[in-house]
Amino acid sequence: QVRLVESGGGLVQPWGSLRLSCAASGSIFSVGTVGWYRQVPGKERELVAVIISGGTANYADSVKGRFTISRDNAKKTVNLQMHSLKPEDTAVYYCRFSYGLGDYWGQGTQVTASS
């Protein structure tokens, strides 16, 4: 069993920065894949960034060059550093952990980029 807790969301002005953190419990964290997703009302949840156990990361085209995902397996955390935030980045951001048949989600954290 893996439990995920996100933190770091909030209100930021356009072109500002925020850092989201996902803290995990469970002994299998280091071998799983962790992703950040986001969702706005009325739309499907979309992938923002994903990082595999070895550290290779992939990003949605809309955030490439602005967001960076990283993981610390010893601390069981995954961070999403977000720069140059745009109003269209406003959403609830979710952390997801996947390994084998296991699939776990956090409760989400709101990010709002608005003046």
N, C-alpha and C positions, 0 to 999 in steps of 0.2 A: 504494500500500500504506500502511496506517495501523496503527501499533502503539499499544496502550493499556496503561498501567500504573496500577493503582489503589494507593492508600495511605491510611493514616489510620484503619483499622479497629482494633478492640480491645475490651476489656472496660470497661463503664461501669455505674454503678449506675442503677437506674430513676430517671427524671426528670433524668438527666444529659445532657451534650452531647458530640457528636463531629463532626469535620469530615473528610469524605472528599474525596480529590483524585484526579483522573484526568488523567494526563499523556499527551499524544498526540504521535506523530511524523507526518510527512507534510505536504505543502504544501496539501492541500485541507481542512484542519481548519476553517477559518473559514466555509466554505460548507455544512458538513454539520450534521446534527441529532445531538445527544448526549443520551443518556438514562442514568438510573440504574435498575437493576433489582435485585430481590432474590429469593433462593430459599432455602427451607428443605427439608430432606430429606423426600421423599415428596410434595412439592407442586410445582406448575408455577412457573416463573419469572414474576414479576409486575412490572409497571411501577411505579416509585416516582415518578419525575419526569423530565421531558423538556424540553429547551431547543433552540429552533431557531437558525439562524444570526443572525437579527436580535435575539435575546434574549428573545423571548416564551417563557414557561414554562407548563407544565401539571403538575398533581400528582394523585396518587391521593387519593381522599377520605380515606383513613386517615392521611395525613400532612399534609394541608392545615393551615396555621397553625403547624406544628411544624418542617417541613423547608423549606429554601430552596436552589434550584439556581442556579448562576451560572457564567458562562464568561468567560475572558480569551483572546480570539483571538490576541493578540500573543504570549502565553506558551503557547498551545495547551493550556490546562488548563480543566477543568470541576470545580467543587467542589459538594459537597452538605453544607450545614450542617444538622445535625440537633440539635434541642432537645427537651426533655421526652421522652426516649426511654422506651419501654415495653418490657416483656419480649417482647411480640409483634412488636417491630421486630427481634428477633434473627434473623439470616439472613446468608448470604453475599451481599454487594453487588457487582454487576457494572456496569461502564461499557460502553456500546455507542455506536458511531459509525456513522451511516448517511449515505450520499450516493449518489444514483443507484442503480446495481446493487450498490454496495459495502456490506458489512455486516460490522462488526468488533467483537469483544468482548475485554475484558480478562480477566485470570485470576481476578479476584474478590478481595475482602477480607472477612474475617469481622468482623461486628459482633455483640456480645453485651451485652444489657442485663439484668443480673442482680445481685442482692444476695448 
